[in-house]
Amino acid sequence: MSDNDKIKVTIIPTGTMHADLTWLLIDPNRMATQNQPDKGRDWVEVPTHVVYLEHPNGQKLMWDAGVPRDWETRWGPTGLDQFFPVDTAAEDDWLDSRLKQLRIEPNDIDYLVLSHLHLDHAANAKFWQQANTQIIVDEKEKEGAFSFDGYNKGAHIKSDYDGLELDTVNRDTELLPGVTLLRTPGHTWGTMSLQVDLADSGTMIFASDALYRKESYGPPAVGAGIVYDSVAWLESVEKIRGIQERTNAQVIYGHDPEQITQLRTGPGNYYT
């Protein structure tokens, strides 16, 4: 079987933010105490990525849409530009550059699946506003993302996604043979993960922000400063763990600075 007869998955880094680790990991060992009131804070790398999937049936899928070039302007009104600056991004990292490197245009993508609608995952979704691409989000995510008035609600910026035709799923859904959307809420109303069953590499689970980092996964699972529903989040972590144990999957975390360096990434460096 040639590679053209297999699902091909390319992990595409799209620029790195920095943030205080507590946003991503509430670790009691790092917290200040009466005896150590000045315990140091960790300003850490928060890499971002999208996933480009080519299916042997000829269809193409993009998982998430990365951070925007104009993050300072767009994020400024939220205040989150100070907490999550995209301060490590080369010209080649931005999503429009990545599409050129892949030699594709938005209209070449059959499915744009947004794990959730936060500003670092859905910011470039309007690249697909004029394309014949089906844009898919979780039903609860769409409901929550339009449930507020004003510019933003936390890391949801309405202008990132309003005006787009968003189709929804309300259960775990096999979108293409070997490609399954998993409902893993908790981080937001309707965060999803992506399970891909590959011929050579086995199963990969792209957890997005259901799991920020390796430490988030544990065991035991370690919560984060940005979690909408802690109980649902923990249930989602254990759901992922159950699938991982059953399939011997590799779990790809949403923003792990160590793991991203260990993966094959960038155009041409795909998994099958």
C-alpha positions in Angstrom: 0.0 0.0 0.0 1.5 3.4 -1.0 1.2 6.5 1.1 -1.4 7.8 -1.4 -3.7 5.0 -0.2 -3.3 6.0 3.5 -4.5 8.8 5.7 -1.7 11.4 5.9 -1.5 13.7 8.9 0.8 16.8 9.0 1.2 18.7 12.2 1.8 22.4 11.4 3.3 24.7 14.1 1.7 28.2 13.8 3.6 30.4 16.2 4.3 30.4 19.9 2.7 32.3 22.7 4.1 32.8 26.2 2.1 32.7 29.4 2.3 32.1 33.1 2.2 28.3 33.6 -0.6 28.6 36.1 -3.0 29.4 33.2 -2.2 25.9 31.9 -1.4 24.0 35.0 -2.6 24.4 38.6 0.3 22.7 40.3 0.3 22.9 44.1 4.0 22.3 44.2 4.5 25.7 42.4 2.2 27.7 44.6 3.4 30.3 47.1 2.9 29.4 50.8 3.3 31.2 54.1 6.9 29.9 54.3 7.6 30.5 50.6 5.6 33.6 49.7 7.9 34.6 46.9 8.0 31.3 45.1 8.9 32.0 41.5 6.4 32.1 38.6 7.1 30.3 35.4 6.8 32.3 32.1 6.6 29.4 29.6 6.4 28.8 25.9 2.8 28.0 24.7 3.3 26.6 21.1 0.3 26.4 18.8 -0.4 24.1 15.9 -3.0 23.1 13.3 -3.3 19.7 11.7 -3.7 19.1 8.0 -5.2 15.7 7.0 -5.3 14.2 3.6 -7.7 11.3 3.2 -7.2 8.6 0.6 -10.8 9.3 -0.6 -9.5 12.6 -1.8 -10.9 14.8 0.9 -8.9 17.2 3.0 -9.4 18.4 6.5 -7.9 21.2 8.6 -8.0 20.9 12.4 -8.1 24.4 14.0 -7.0 27.7 12.5 -4.1 29.0 14.6 -3.3 32.4 15.9 -3.8 35.7 13.9 -1.1 38.0 12.6 -2.9 40.9 14.1 -3.1 39.4 17.6 -2.1 42.6 19.3 -4.9 44.6 17.8 -7.5 41.9 18.0 -6.7 40.6 21.4 -6.0 44.1 22.9 -9.6 44.8 23.9 -9.8 41.5 25.9 -6.6 42.2 27.9 -5.4 38.7 26.9 -2.7 40.2 24.7 -0.8 40.8 28.0 -1.3 37.3 29.3 -0.7 35.3 26.0 1.5 37.4 23.7 2.3 35.7 20.4 5.9 36.8 20.7 7.7 33.9 18.9 6.3 33.6 15.4 8.4 33.7 12.2 7.0 34.9 8.9 6.7 31.3 7.8 4.7 30.3 10.9 1.5 32.3 10.2 -1.3 30.2 8.8 -1.5 32.0 5.5 2.2 31.3 5.0 1.6 27.7 6.0 -1.1 27.3 3.4 1.3 28.5 0.7 3.9 26.0 1.9 1.4 23.2 1.6 0.4 24.5 -1.8 -3.2 24.7 -1.0 -5.9 27.4 -0.7 -8.8 27.6 1.7 -11.2 26.3 -0.9 -9.1 23.1 -1.3 -10.1 22.1 2.3 -13.3 20.1 2.5 -13.7 20.3 6.3 -12.4 22.9 8.8 -13.0 21.4 12.2 -12.5 23.8 15.1 -11.7 22.1 18.4 -13.3 25.1 20.1 -13.7 28.8 19.4 -11.0 30.4 21.6 -8.9 33.2 20.1 -5.8 30.9 19.6 -7.7 28.2 17.8 -10.4 29.9 15.7 -8.7 33.2 14.9 -8.2 32.5 11.2 -11.5 30.8 10.6 -12.7 33.6 8.3 -10.0 32.5 5.8 -12.8 30.1 4.9 -15.7 32.6 4.8 -15.9 32.5 1.0 -14.8 28.9 0.6 -16.9 25.9 -0.1 -15.6 24.3 3.1 -17.8 22.7 5.7 -16.9 24.3 9.1 -17.7 22.1 12.0 -17.9 22.8 15.8 -19.5 21.2 18.7 -23.2 22.0 19.2 -22.6 23.3 22.8 -19.6 25.3 21.7 -21.6 27.2 19.1 -24.4 27.8 21.5 -22.1 29.2 24.1 -20.0 31.2 21.7 -23.1 33.2 20.7 -24.6 33.4 24.1 -23.1 36.8 25.1 -23.2 40.4 24.0 -20.2 42.6 23.4 -16.8 42.0 21.9 -15.7 38.9 23.9 -16.4 36.6 26.7 -13.0 35.6 28.1 -11.0 34.0 25.2 -14.0 33.9 22.9 -13.9 36.8 20.5 -17.2 36.9 18.6 -15.7 38.6 15.5 -13.5 35.5 14.9 -16.5 33.4 14.0 -19.7 35.4 13.6 -21.0 35.4 10.1 -19.6 32.0 9.4 -21.9 29.0 8.6 -21.0 26.7 11.5 -22.3 23.1 11.2 -22.4 21.2 14.5 -22.1 17.7 16.0 -23.7 16.6 19.2 -22.1 13.2 19.7 -18.8 11.5 18.9 -18.8 11.4 15.1 -16.8 9.5 12.5 -16.5 12.3 10.0 -14.4 10.2 7.5 -13.3 6.6 7.7 -10.7 6.5 10.4 -11.3 10.1 11.4 -13.4 10.6 14.5 -14.5 13.8 16.3 -14.6 13.2 20.1 -16.6 15.4 22.4 -14.3 16.4 25.3 -15.9 19.4 27.0 -14.8 21.1 30.1 -12.1 23.5 28.9 -15.0 25.3 27.1 -18.7 24.4 26.6 -17.9 22.1 23.7 -14.2 21.4 23.2 -13.5 18.5 20.9 -10.6 16.2 20.3 -9.6 14.5 17.1 -8.9 10.7 16.8 -7.2 9.5 13.7 -6.5 5.8 13.0 -3.4 5.6 10.9 -2.1 2.6 8.9 1.5 2.9 10.0 1.6 5.1 13.0 -1.4 3.7 14.8 -4.0 5.9 16.5 -3.3 9.5 17.3 -5.5 11.7 19.5 -5.2 15.4 19.0 -6.5 16.6 22.4 -6.4 20.4 21.8 -7.1 22.2 25.1 -8.7 19.2 26.7 -5.1 18.5 27.5 -2.7 21.5 27.4 0.5 19.6 28.4 1.8 16.2 29.4 1.5 17.2 33.0 -2.2 17.9 32.5 -2.8 14.3 31.5 -1.0 12.7 34.5 -2.1 10.5 36.1 -3.4 12.1 38.1 -4.9 14.7 35.8 -3.9 18.3 36.8 -6.3 21.1 36.2 -5.7 24.5 34.7 -6.5 28.2 35.3 -8.8 28.3 32.2 -11.4 25.5 32.6 -15.1 26.3 32.2 -16.4 23.1 33.9 -13.8 21.2 36.0 -16.0 18.1 36.5 -16.7 17.8 32.7 -13.0 18.4 32.0 -11.9 15.6 34.3 -14.5 13.3 32.7 -13.1 14.2 29.3 -9.5 13.5 30.4 -10.6 10.0 31.5 -12.5 9.5 28.3 -9.3 10.2 26.3 -7.4 8.0 28.7 -9.8 5.1 28.1 -9.5 5.5 24.3 -5.7 5.8 24.6 -5.4 2.6 26.6 -7.8 0.7 24.3 -6.0 1.7 21.1 -2.5 2.4 22.4 -2.9 5.8 20.9 -0.3 8.6 21.0 -1.9 11.7 22.6 -0.9 15.0 21.1 -1.4 17.8 23.7 -2.7 21.3 22.7 0.3 23.4 23.9 3.2 21.3 25.1 6.6 22.9 24.3 8.6 19.7 24.8 6.3 17.4 22.9 6.1 19.6 19.8 9.9 19.4 19.4 9.7 15.6 19.4 7.1 15.3 16.7 7.5 15.3 13.0 6.2 18.7 12.0 5.9 21.0 9.0 5.0 20.5 5.4 6.3 17.2 4.0 6.8 15.6 7.4 3.6 13.7 7.7 2.4 10.6 9.6 0.6 7.7 7.8 
